[in-house]
Amino acid sequence: MTTTAAPNSNGNPVKGIFWMVMTGVCFVAVTALVKTLGGRIPAAESAFLRYVIGLVFLIPVWRELTAIKLTPRQKKLFGLRGIVHSLGVILWFYAMTRIPIAEVTAMNYLNPVYVSILAVFLLGERMAMRRVLAVISALIGSLIILRPGFRELDPGHIAMLGTALLFAGSYLIAKIVSGELPASMVVALLSITVTIGLAPFAIAVWVTPSLADLGVLAAIACFATAGHYTMTLAFAAAPVTVTQPVTFLQLVWSVLLGALFFGEPADPWVILGGGIIMASVIFITWREAVLRKSHRTPLVNETKG
């Protein structure tokens, strides 16, 4: 679920950093909980059940949601976003069962980089040379993580590349409609369309989940919702240029979590590649702030399921 809030340039940096740290804790918890599901439940079904449970959090805005009137164009855009985001969520859940947590986290930093690239082709935005160099640096960072030719790539790596690209497309659609509808409605409609979009994929591979697995999925939904809420508080408290660098801590925590609980040794190449990508994202975000653009670059995991 995606939450959008305008950054406050005159806010409280310490409070913004605190809430972004809490956001990272929540999203790392989501990643770890998905990892514990392993292959017991197919990725599409896990994603579907997570979103079904998450619909409970829409109850406070249900009356506003039922009263909203969408134009035919908006219906098409939300339908397209539901399809794109659904595929991205399935690939993300699949990747979590295949590759280390740290690699998933590091490759997820590519989201805003893909947004910058797609915005040029889909929205006609211009990209200055310094931003082009930042994008190239980020892509080099992804190559350091993947190291094709030096190790065997897992289908999970390909899935994560697809996840970042699909989530970037989802964000751009949200960017188009964000000026037409309240942010809460954009979030709610995403949850509903993704739930519908995931349903046929889940039915096709359905396996009856245990009560324990349902409990894990409920916890995933709670942590994901809490993460988006604390991220909103971070945006309200401090400018994005302050909160963006804090997201790199998620990679540190993912490395520690993978090593301590999942037997995944720390890979210095993943840390190096993730650091390069994150530095590129920080630069892109800083340039956005300098140029005073009306829309900001999304933070890591902001479009995550």
N, C-alpha and C positions, 0 to 999 in steps of 0.2 A: 504494500500500500504506500502510496507516495503522498507526502505532506509538503506543502509549499508555504513558506513564510518569508516575508521581506526582511533582509538583514537590517539591523539597526546600527548605523555608524556611530551613534553617540551612546551606546549601551555600556554594559558592564563586562569587560573582557574576561575577568576571573570567573564570573558566573557562566558566561558563554562557554569557556573552556571546560568548566565542571560538567555542564549538561552534555557537552559533546563527548567527554570521557564516559559518562553514563550511557550515552548512545552507543559508543563502541562496545561497552560491556554487554549491552542488550543484544547487539547484532552478532557478537562473537558467541554469545550463548545460543542464539538461533542456529548458527553454523554448527556448533558442537552437538546440539540436540538432533539436528538433521543427520549428522554423522552417526549418532548412536542407532538410528533406525536401520543403518546398513542396507542390505538388500531384501529385508523381510517384506517390505511393502514397495511395489513399483513406484518409480519417481512420480509418474503422472497422478497416481492415486494419493501419494503422500501430499503432493501439492494441492490437490483438490480438497482433501480433508482439512488441510491447514486453512484454506480459504473459507470453507463451509463453516468451520468453527469461528473464524474471524468475523463472519457476518453478524455475530452477536454484538460486536462493538459498533454496529451501525444503528442500533436501536435508538440512541439519543437523537439521531438526525433523520429518522424514518419519515416523520411527518413532512419535513422540508423536502425530503427526497421524492415523496409521492406527489408533491405539489409542483415540482419542476416541469417545465415545458421545453422540450428539446426541438430544435429545428431539424429538418431532414439531414442537413449537412453535419450537424453535431452528432446525430445518431450514427451516421456513417463513420465519423472520426472516432467516437467512443467504441463502436463495434470493431474497427480496425485495431484500436489500441488494445482492446480485450484479447484479440487473436494474437497480436505480436507479444504482449506481455505474458500470455498463457504459455506460449512456446518457450519464452525466456525462462519462466519459472520452472518448467519441466526440465530444461537443460541444466539449470542450476541445481535442482534436487539430484539429478543424475550425476553431475560432476562431483557432488559431495560424497557420493558412495564410491567414487573411483580414485580420487587424487587427494593428497594431503590438504588439511585445512589451510595451512599457510599459503599454498599455491592458489587455492580458490580465492583467498582474501587478496593476495597480490594481484591476480589477474582481474579481480573485480574493480581495481583502480582504473582500468581501461575505460570504464563507462563514460566519464566526462570527456575523454579523448575522442571516443567514437562520436559523441554528441557534436564536438567541434567539427569533425570531418563531415558528418551527415548534414549539419546545418548549412554547409557550403553548397551541397548538391540539392538539398530538399527545400531550404528556405532562402537560398540566394544570398546568404551572409558572406562577407568578405573576410579573408584570413590574412593578417599581416605576416611578413616574413619571420618575425620573432616568434609568432604563434606557430607557424609552420615548423620551425626548428624545435619548438617544445613538443609538438605532436610526433615528429620524427624521433626525438629522444625517448618519448614514451614507448614507441613501437620497438626501439632498440632494447628498452627495458624488458618488454615482453619476450623478445628473442632470447635475452639472457636467462629468463625464467624457464622458457621452453627448451632451449638449447637443441634445436632440431639437428640431427646428424651426429650428435654427441651422446644421445640417449634415446631410448625408445619412447615415443609419445603415446600416451594413453588416450582412449576416446574421451575421457573426462577433460583433457586439455582442450580438445576441439570443442567440446560442449561449452566450456567456459568462454572461449572466444566468441561462440555464437550467443551465449547469454549476454555478454557485455554489449554486443551489437544490437540485439533485440531490445534490451532495456534502454539503450540510447534512442532507438526508434520510438519506444513508448514515451520517453521523456519529451521528445520533440513534438509529439502529438499533444501531450499535456501542455506544452509551451504555447501551442496554437490556441487551445481552448481556455487557458487559464485567465485570459483577459475577458472572457465572456461569461464565466460562471464562478460562483464562490469556490474557494479551494476545498472546502469540506465536501462539496458535491462532486468535484473532480475525483477526490479520493474515494468517495462512496461508490460512484459509478465504475471506477476501476475494479473495486472489490467484487461488485456484482457481475460485471462482464467477464472478469477472469474466472470466477466460479463457474459461470455458464460455459466459458471456453474450455475449461479443464474437464468438464463432466464427461464428454464422449471419450476422451483419452483415458480417463480413470475407469470408466465402465468396461472398456476394451481389455483392460489388464487386471480387473478387480480381484483382489485377494481379501478375504475377511480379516480385518485387523483385530488384534487382541486389545483388551482393555488397557494394558500397559502402553501399547503403541498409541492408542487414542489419547492417553494421558500425556505422552510426549508431544504429540501434535497440538494438543491444547496449550501446553507450555510454550511451544514454538509460536503459536498465534499470540499469546500474551506478551512474550518478550518482543516480538516484532512490532506489536502495537505500542508497547512502552517505548521502544526505540524510536519510533516515528514521533511520539509525543515529546520525548526529551530532546530530539533533534529540533523540533519546532521551538522549544524553549531556548535552545542554544542560538537559533537564528534570531529570535526576538531580543536576546541579551547582548549579542556582539556581532560585528560584521563577519561575513564569510571568510575574509582574508585572515581573521584571527582563529576561527574554528576549523578551517580546512586542514591545516597542518596536524591538528590533534588526531585526525583520522588515521595517521600513520601508526599510532599506537595499536590499532587493531591488528596490524601485521605482527607486531611484537607479541601481543597476547595470543594470537593464533599459533605462532611458533612454539610458545611455551605450552599451550594447551595440547597441541599435537604431540609434543615430546613427552609430556607428563602423563597423558591419559590415553593416547592412541598409538603410542610406539612409533611416532613419526619423527625421525631425527632432524634437527635443524639443518637447513640447506643454505649455506652462505650465498649461493647464486640466486636463490629466490629472494632473500633479503636485499641483495644488491639490486636486482631487477625491479623489485617492488619499490625500493627507495628512489630509483631513477624515474619510475612512472609517477610516484607521488610528487617528486620535485617538479616534474613537468606540469602536473595538475595544479600545483600551488601557483606556478608561474602563470598558467592560463587564467586561473581565478583572479590573481592579482591584476593582470592586464584588463580583465573584465571590469574590475572595480575602478581602475584608473580611467578607463574609457567611459565609465558611467553608463554602461549598457542597461537597458530596461529589464533584462533577464539575466540571471546569474547562471554560472556553470553548476550542475548538480553535484552534490557531495557523494562520496563513495557510499554505496548501499542505499542511496536515497530512493532508487527505483527497484531495490531488491524486493523479492516476494516476502 
